[in-house]
Amino acid sequence: MREIKVNEFGVSEDGDKFDLVASPDAVDAGLMVNEPVILIYPDGRRVKTTQAKITKLGLAIAASQMSAGNRH
C-alpha cells in the first residue's frame, strides 16, 4: 500500500485531496479505481483511505470525447 505524506488538512505536496471516491459504476466500467493508500500526517498519525484514480481507459475515453467536442 502506498504511503503519502499530507499536511494537517490531509492534502499532499502535489495538492491531492483524499475525500473523493470513484462511483461503483465508474469502477465497474473500468474507468476509475479506488486505490488503497495510507496518509501520514505531520503529527505521525497514519490513516488508511483510498485515492480515486482514473484508468488508462478512462483517460482514453475522456480524450476522445474532448477531441470530438463532446464535453459532458
C-alpha positions in Angstrom: 0.0 0.0 0.0 1.4 3.4 -1.0 2.2 5.9 1.8 1.6 9.6 1.2 2.7 12.4 3.4 0.0 15.0 3.9 -0.4 18.3 5.7 -2.7 18.8 8.8 -5.6 19.2 6.4 -5.0 15.9 4.6 -3.6 17.4 1.4 -0.4 16.0 -0.3 2.5 18.1 -1.5 1.1 17.7 -5.0 -2.2 19.2 -3.9 -4.1 15.9 -3.9 -7.0 15.5 -1.6 -8.4 12.2 -0.5 -12.1 12.9 0.1 -13.4 11.6 -3.2 -14.4 8.1 -4.1 -14.9 6.7 -7.5 -18.5 5.6 -8.1 -19.3 1.8 -8.4 -20.5 2.4 -12.0 -17.2 4.1 -13.0 -15.2 1.2 -11.3 -17.4 -1.5 -12.9 -16.9 0.2 -16.3 -13.1 0.2 -15.8 -12.9 4.0 -16.0 -11.7 4.5 -12.4 -10.3 2.7 -9.4 -10.2 3.3 -5.7 -6.5 2.8 -4.8 -5.9 2.0 -1.1 -3.3 4.4 0.4 -2.0 5.3 3.9 -1.9 9.0 4.7 0.9 10.1 7.0 0.1 13.4 8.9 2.7 15.7 10.4 1.8 14.5 14.0 2.6 11.0 13.0 -1.0 9.7 12.6 -1.4 7.1 9.9 -4.8 6.8 8.2 -5.9 4.1 5.8 -8.1 5.5 3.0 -8.5 5.4 -0.8 -7.5 7.6 -3.7 -9.8 7.8 -6.6 -7.8 7.5 -9.8 -8.8 7.5 -13.5 -7.6 4.5 -15.5 -5.9 4.5 -18.9 -9.3 3.5 -20.4 -11.0 6.4 -18.6 -8.4 8.8 -19.9 -8.7 7.5 -23.5 -12.5 7.9 -23.4 -12.3 11.4 -22.0 -9.7 12.4 -24.6 -11.8 11.0 -27.4 -14.9 12.9 -26.2 -13.0 16.1 -25.8 -11.5 15.9 -29.3 -14.9 15.2 -30.7 -16.3 18.2 -28.9 -18.5 16.1 -26.5 -17.6 17.8 -23.2 -20.2 16.4 -20.8 
